């Protein structure tokens, strides 16, 4: 089995359970796979990338309603939103594996690990959602993460800069705030969600660290200054600038430098 070819096949799967299970299964046999002898050929229909279910309905991010986690429905909507992010994160990791040629084997192995852990996160959140009488697809969602994935499909440096270490890193900041609100709710399901988010936060630090590592590796390869080039990429691709408060501890653990943290905190 060739890892990059199989990653593309899994990316094209539409059923959420099938995709999550297949990502975990591929990770389990990764040591038996070659990376690839030829570049994978994407499907002729661009709509097949990524494979996605008919539900949830996808809206612009400003049209997706938010609810207080103080109510059962509000917690369900919150868990659904996070589950959707994790489902998209499976796709993002798989896309990096099949799309970009010529990287060291460790690059593909790192992103396969990310895909598998995101699949686990999705399954944990979906199980919680079902305890509240709902399922993935019951509420609208948005595609902000995948939009940036499409923008950076021809630029691996931009992909590493703007997806894991920009958009996904926002989860490091948001998760403790979400956990605080869930603790205030105090219900059994809310506290179960806090515990699941502990797992997700810990592993997401590692995912952002992988993005930081490969972004800097690529900058060294291409003779770029990682800090100044990052600001260029943010402007060119119109990436959102994260807003405080920032989880500085988690960001440092993920490899952000003092200069990068100072840039985040700086306002015009």
FITORTOR-123115 format. One record per atom (N, C-alpha, C, O): residue in one letter; x, y, z. Coordinates in steps of 0.02 Angstrom, whole numbers, plus 50000, padded with zeros to 5 digits. Example, Ala and Ser with C-alpha at 12.3 -4.5 7.8 and 13.67 -1.06 7.14 Angstrom:
! FITORTOR-123115
A506604971650390A506154977550390A506604983550390A507124983450423S506424988850354S506844994750357S506455000250394S506705005750402
This chain:
! FITORTOR-123115
X500424994150000X500005000050000X500445006250000X500945006550035X500255011249961X500625017549958X500255022750000X499665024049989X500605025650047X500305030050096X499945035950064X499375037450082X500275039350018X499975045449990X499365043749947X498875047549947X499385038249911X498815036249871X498215034449915X497655036249901X498355030749968X497815028850014X497535034950050X496935035350062X497965039750068X497725045850100X497235049550056X496735052150080X497365049749991X496895052949945X496235049149943X495705052249941X496265042649943X495655038649943X495235040050006X494625040750002X495565040450063X495205041750125X494925048850124X494365050050147X495305053550097X495055060450092X494405060850052X493975064950067X494335056550002X493745056749959X493135053249990X492585053949964X493225049750045X492655046550078X492185051850106X492415056750136X491545050850095X491055055850117X490755054350185X490585058950222X490675047950201X490335046150264X490805047550323X491365044950324X490595051450372X491035053250427X491335047250464X491935047250478X490925042250481X491185036450517X491695032650475X492205030550501X491545031850410X492015028350367X492675032050362X493205028950364X492645038650356X493265042550350X493675042050414X494285040850411X493355042950471X493725042650534X494025035750545X494605035250565X493645030650533X493885023750542X494455022250494X494945019050513X494395024550431X494915023250382X495565026950398X496105024350388X495505033150425X496105036850444X496475033350501X497085032850500X496105030850549X496405027150605X496725020650580X497255018650603X496385017250534X496635010950508X497275011950468X497745007950472X497305017450429X497905018850390X498495020250436X499055017950424X498375023950489X498905025350537X499165018950570X499765018350583X498715014250582X498905007950615X499375003750572X499764999850599X499345004550506X499765000550461X500285004750425X500565002650375X500415010850451X500865015550417X501555012650405X501875014050354X501795008650454X502465005950446X502515000650392X503064998450374X501944998450366X501934993550311X501844996850243X501814993450192X501805003450242X501665007150180X502295010450154X502725012650192X502365010550087X502845015050056X502535021950052X501915022550054X502955027050046X502665033850042X502285034649977X501695036349977X502615033349921X502295033249854X502845032749802X503375035749809X502715028849751X503195028449696X503015033449641X503455035549603X502385035349637X502155040549590X501685045149627X501395043149678X501605051249603X501165055949635X500435053749626X500255051549572X500035054349678X499325052649671X498975057249621X499155063049615X498485054549585X498105058449537X497425060049568X497045055449584X497255066449576X496625068149607X496035066449563X496125065749502X495435065749590X494855064249549X494715069849499X494875075749513X494435068149442X494295073149390X493775078149413X493765083849389X493335076149458X492815080549484X493075084149546X493155080849598X493215090649542X493495094049601X493025094049661X493245094949718X492375092949649X491895092749704X491995086649749X491745086449805X492385081849724X492515075849765X493025077149819X493125072849863X493355082849817X493865084549867X493635090349910X493515095849884X493565089349974X493585082850008X492905079450005X492405082649991X492895072950017X492265069550024X491915072150086X492215072550140X491285073850080X490915076450137X490195073950135X489925072850080X489875073150192X489185070750193X488705076250170X488895082150165X488085074350155X487585079250135X487425084050191X487255089850179X487465081850251X487365085950310X488005085850352X488325080650356X488195091350383X487805097350396X487745102150336X488165102050291X487235106250337X487165111750289X487735116650303X487865118450360X488065118850250X488645123350258X488425130550243X488145132050191X488565135050291X488395142050285X489025146350292X489555143850312X488965152650275X489505157350290X489585157650366X489105157050403X490205158650388X490325158250461X489915163350500X489765162250558X489745169050469X489355174050505X488625172050513X488265174950553X488405167050474X487705164850477X487595158850524X487035156850535X488145156150552X488085150450597X487925152950667X488305156750696X487355150750693X487125153150758X487535150150815X487795144650811X487585154050868X487915151750929X487405151550985X486935155550987X487515147051031X487075146451089X487495145651152X488055143151150X487215147851208X487555147151272X487605139851292X487105136251287X488185137551314X488245130651338X487895129551405X487955124151434X487535134551429X487155133651491X486545129251481X486265126651529X486325128451418X485745124251404X485955117951367X486485118051334X485575112551371X485745106451334X485815107651259X486275105051227X485345111551229X485395112851158X486015116851142X486355115651092X486175121751185X486775125751175X487395121551177X487855122651138X487425116751223X488015112351227X488055107851165X488595106451139X487475105651141X487475101551081X487725105451021X488115102850981X487515111751015X487745115950959X488495117150965X488845116950915X488735118351025X489445119351036X489845113151018X490345113650981X489635107351043X489995101151028X489975099650953X490455097050925X489415101150921X489355100050849X489855104450811X490175102150764X489925110650832X490395115250799X491115112750806X491495112950758X491285110250865X491965107750875X492065101250836X492605100150807X491565096950836X491615090750797X491715092250723X492095088750690X491385097450698X491465099250628X492185101650614X492475100050562X492465105350661X493165107450654X493615101350651X494075101050610X493495096450694X493915090450695X493825086350632X494315083550606X493215085950606X493095082450543X493485085750486X493805082450446X493465092450484X493855096050434X494595095050444X494975094750396X494815094550506X495525093650520X495775086850495X496365086350476X495355081750495X495545075350464X495705076650390X496215074350364X495255080350357X495355081750286X495985085850274X496355084550226X496115090750317X496695095050308X497345090950311X497805091850271X497375086350359X497985082250367X498065077550308X498615076850281X497525074350286X497555069750229X497745073550166X498125070950124X497495079550158X497645083450099X498395085150095X498695084850042X498685086850152X499405088350153X499815082250133X500335082950101X499575076150151X499945070050135X499955068750060X500495067550032X499375068950028X499355066949957X499585072549911X499855071249857X499485078849932X499565084449884X500295086449871X500465088049815X500705086249922X501365089449917X501915084249906X502025079849948X502245084849849X502785080149830X503455082149861X503545087849883X503905077449863X504605078949876X504795080649947X505325083449958X504365079149995X504525080550064X504835074250096X504745068750071X505195075150152X505475069350187X504915064650211X504345066750221X505085058350220X504585053450243X504265055550308X503675054250320X504655058850352X504385060950417X503805065850409X503365065950452X503805069850357X503255074550344X502595070750337X502095072450369X502605065650295X501985061850282X501775057750344X501185057050358X502265055250379X502105051450440X501825056050494X501375054050531X502095062150500X501825066950548X501105068550534X500685068650580X500945069850471X500265071950455X499775066050458X499175067050468X500025060050448X499585054250458X499415053550531X498845051950548X499895054650575X499755054550647X499225059750665X498775058550704X499295065650635X498805070950647X498115068750624X497615069550660X498075065850563X497425063550537X497105058550584X496495058850596X497495053950610X497225048850655X496985051850720X496455049950745X497365056450748X497155059550811X496545063950802X496115064250846X496505067450745X495905071350731X495295066750723X494745068550744X495395060950693X494845056050687X494615053750756X494015053150768X495085052650801X494905050750869X494515056250903X494015055050936X494735062450894X494385068150924X493665068550897X493195069550936X493595067650833X492925067950803X492475062550833X491895063850849X492745056550840X492335051150868X492145052550940X491575051150960X492605055250980X492455056851050X491895062051054X491435061451095X491935067151013X491445072551014X490765070050988X490245072051014X490785065850937X490155063250911X489805058850962X489195058950967X490185054950999X489895050851052X489545055351104X488995053751127X489875060851124X489575065451172X488945068551143X488445069251178X488975070451080X488405073551047X487805068851048X487235071051057X487925062551038X487385057551038X487065056751107X486475055351112X487465057751160X487175057251227X486685062951239X486265062451284X486735068351200X486275073951206X485685073451157X485295078151151X485625067651124X485065066651078X485155069651010X484675070550973X485775071150991X485925074050926X486475069950892X486755065350921X486625071850830X487155068550793X487495073650747X487235079050736X488065071650722X488415076050675X487995077050613X487755072150583X487895083250594X487465084950537X486815088150558X486455090750516X486655088050623X486015090750646X485985098450645X485445101250644X486575101650646X486595108950647X487015111550589X487455108050566X486895117750566X487305120550513X488025121450536X488165121750596X488475121950488X489195122850502X489495127150447X489155128950399X490135128850455X490465132850403X491125129450382X491355124750415X491415131850329X492005128650299X492625133050301X493025132850255X492695137150353X493255141850355X493935138450348X494365140950313X494035132750382X494675129250379X494815126850308X495375127650283X494315123850276X494445121150209X494545126550157X494895125450108X494235132350167X494335137950121X495075139850117X495335140950062X495405140250174X496115141850174X496525136150145X497045137250114X496295130050154X496625124250124X496625124950048X497125123650015X496065126950020X496015127949947X496465133649924X496785133149872X496475139049961X496885144849942X497625143049938X497985145749896X497855138449981X498565136849986X498745130249952X499275127449967X498315127849907X498435121149879X499065120849835X499325115349823X499305126549811X499905126449768X500525129249804X501035130349773X500475130249869X501025133349906X501095129849974X500735131450021X501545125149978X501625121350040X501855125750098X501665124450155X502265130750084X502495135150138X501895138950167X501825139450228X501465141550124X500875145050147X500405140250184X500105142150234X500345134150160X499905129250193X500145128150265X499735128350312X500785126950275X501035125750342X500975131950386X500845131450446X501055137750356X501015144050395X500315145750416X500205147950472X499835144650371X499175147650380X498625142850402X498095144950424X498755136250397X498245131550421X498425129150492X498085131050539X498945125150501X499065122750570X499275128150618X499025128350675X499725132650597X500005137350646X499615143950650X499805148450688X499085144550610X498655150550614X497945148550633X497715150050688X497595145150587X496895143550601X496825138350655X496425139150701X497205132850651X497135127650702X497415129950769X497185127750822X497915134350768X498185136850831X497685140950870X497745141750930X497175143550836X496655147250872X496285142750922X496025145150972X496275136250908X495965131550955X496335131351021X496035130051073X496995132451020X497375132551081X497135138151126X497125137551188X496955143751096X496715149551134X495995148651157X495825150451213X495575145751114X494865145451127X494675139951177X494205140751215X495035134451177X494825128651216X494775130051291X494275128151321X495265133251323X495185134551395X494565138851411X494255137951463X494405143551367X493825147851378X493175143751372X492705144751411X493165139251324X492575134851316X492505130351377X491955129251403X493075127651400X493045123251459X492785126951521X492415124151561X492985133251527X492755137151584X491985137851583X491665137251636X491705139051524X490975139751519X490625133051533X490095132951564X490935127651510X490635121051523X490665119251597X490185116351623X491205121051630X491235119751703X490705123651740X490415121251789X490565129651716X490035133751748X489355130451740X488935131051784X489245127051684X488615123451674X488545117951725X488005116751752X489095114351739X489125109751795X488765103151787X488765099051833X488455101851730X488095095651720X488575090051703X489155091251687X488335083851708X488755078051693X489025078351622X489615077051611X488585079851574X488815080051504X489305085751492X489775085051453X489205091351527X489665096951519X490355095251545X490865096851514X490385091851602X491035089951631X491365084451590X491975084151586X490965080051559X491245075151513X491565078651453X492095076651429X491235083851430X491515087751374X492175091051394X492635091351354X492215093651455X492835096651479X493405091551476X493955093151454X493265085451497X493785080151496X494005078451426X494595077451413X493525078151380X493705076751310X494125082451282X494605081351245X493935088651298X494315094451274X495025094551303X495485097251271X495125091751363X495805091051390X496235086751343X496805088451329X495955081251320X496315076851274X496465080551209X497025080251184X495955083851183X496035087351119X496555092851124X496975093451080X496525096851177X497005102251184X497715099651187X498165102351155X497825094451227X498495091651233X498765089351166X499345090551149X498355085951127X498585083351062X498615088851009X499025088450963X498185093851015X498215099350966X498855103450974X499105106150925X499125103851034X499785107051043X500295103550998X500705106850965X500275096950998X500735093150955X500605094250882X501085094450842X499975095150862X499825096250791X500095103050768X500385103650714X499985108150810X500245114750793X501005114750791X501315118050750X501305110950837X502035110250838X502285107150773X502805109250747X501925102250747X502105099250682X502085104550627X502535104950586X501555108650627X501515114050578X502085118950585X502375120950534X502255120750646X502815125350657X503465122250633X503875125650600X503575115950648X504195112550628X504285112650552X504805114450527X503755110550517X503835110050445X503825116850411X504125117650358X503485121650440X503525128450412X504245131050416X504515133650368X504555130250474X505245132650482X505725128450439X506205131250411X505615122050434X506035117850391X506015120250319X506525120650286X505415121850295X505335124250227X505655131050217X505955132450165X505595135350268X505915141950263X506675141350258X506995144950220X506965136850298X507685135650293X507865133050224X508345135250193X507475128350199X507595125450133X507575130750079X507985130750033X507105135450084X506995140350032X507335147050045X507245151850008X507735147450099X508095153650114X507645159350136X507775165150118X507115157850173X506635162950194X506695164150270X506855159550308X506575170250290X506535171850361X505835169950385X505355172950362X505765165150430X505095162650448X504645168050478X504045167850469X504935172750515X504515177650548X504275183150500X503685184850501X504725185750458X504515190950411X504105187950354X503635191150330X504275181850333X503885178850279X503185177250301X502715177350261X503095175650365X502425174250390X501955180250381X501395179450359X502195186150397X501775192150390X501605193250316X501055195550300X502075191750272X501945192350200X501385187550179X500935189450140X501415181450203X500905176450186X500225178350214X499715177550180X500205180950275X499565183050304X499235188250261X498635187950249X499625193050237X499355198450195X499145195750127X498615197450102X499575191650097X499435189150029X498805184850027X498405185549981X498715180450076X498155175850076X497565178350118X497075174850127X497635184450145X497105187550185X496885182850242X496295181650253X497385180350276X497245175950334X497015180250393X497265185750403X496535177650432X496305181550490X496855182050543X497225177250556X496895187850573X497375188750627X497035186850693X496535189850711X497305181850728X496985179750791X496945185450841X497375189850844X496405185250881X496295190450931X496395187651001X496255181751013X496645191751047X496735189451116X496065188051149X495545190251126X496085184251205X496675181851242X496995175851209X496665171851176X497655175351218X498035169851189X498255165051245X498405167151301X498275158751227X498535153651272X499295153351262X499545149051225X499645157951294X500365158551281X500735152251301X501215150351268X500525149051355X500865142851377X500825137551322X501335134551304X500225136351297X500135131251245X500495133251181X500795129051147X500475139651164X500815141851103X501575141051109X501905139051060X501845142351167X502565141251176X502725133851171X503225131951140X502305129651201X502415122451196X502395120151123X502735115351104X501985123451082X501925121751011X502475124850969X502495123650908X502925128750999X503505131150963X503495138350941X503925140450902X503005142250963X503005149250944X503555152950982X503665151651041X503885157550948X504435161250978X504165167551013X503585169351005X504605170751053X504425176951086X504225182251035X503755186051045X504595182550980X504445187450928X503765186250897X503385191050884X503595179950885X502935178350856X502375179950904X501845182350884X502475178650969X501965180251018X501895187751025X501335190251034X502445191451021X502405198751024X502025201550965X501645206350972X502115198450906X501745200650846X500995199650855X500595203850836X500805193950886X500105192650898X499805197950945X499235200050936X500185199950995X499935204551045X499945211751021X499615216151050X500325213050968X500385219950944X499745222050907X499495218250865X499495227850921X498925230650885X499115237550859X499475241350891X498875239050799X499025245550769X498695251250808X498765257050790
